[in-house]
Amino acid sequence: MENVGIFIFGLAITAIVIAACGLIIFGIITEGRDRERLEAEQAADRKSRERKEAAVS
């Protein structure tokens, strides 16, 4: 009977660790997407600024 409690405790700890790893992976993927979106926006802003400067010159 004591072994069942240890087994259930082990399952709970394993589930917590798996959930934590999943959240870390999700955060890494989301960070990559956000970074790509930000870089694309900055590149578009740079191009539009360069076009405005060229038109004024």
C-alpha positions in Angstrom: 0.0 0.0 0.0 2.9 2.3 0.8 4.3 1.7 -2.7 1.1 3.0 -4.3 1.5 6.4 -2.6 5.1 6.7 -3.7 4.0 5.8 -7.3 1.2 8.4 -7.3 3.6 11.0 -5.9 6.1 10.1 -8.6 3.4 10.5 -11.3 2.5 13.9 -9.9 6.1 15.1 -9.9 6.6 13.8 -13.4 3.5 15.6 -14.6 4.7 18.9 -13.0 8.1 18.5 -14.7 6.6 17.8 -18.1 4.3 20.8 -17.8 7.2 23.0 -16.9 9.2 21.8 -19.8 6.2 22.4 -22.1 5.9 26.0 -20.8 9.6 26.6 -21.4 9.4 25.3 -25.0 6.2 27.4 -25.6 8.0 30.5 -24.3 11.0 29.9 -26.5 8.8 29.5 -29.6 6.7 32.5 -28.8 9.8 34.6 -28.2 11.2 33.6 -31.6 7.9 34.6 -33.3 7.8 38.0 -31.5 11.4 38.7 -32.4 10.8 37.9 -36.1 7.7 40.1 -36.1 9.6 43.0 -34.5 12.6 42.7 -36.9 10.2 42.7 -39.8 8.4 45.9 -38.5 11.8 47.6 -38.0 12.9 46.7 -41.5 9.7 48.1 -42.9 10.1 51.3 -40.9 13.6 51.7 -42.1 12.6 51.3 -45.7 9.8 53.8 -45.5 12.1 56.3 -43.8 14.7 55.8 -46.5 12.1 56.4 -49.2 10.9 59.6 -47.5 14.4 60.9 -47.2 15.1 60.1 -50.9 11.9 61.8 -51.9 12.8 65.0 -50.0 16.4 65.1 -51.4 
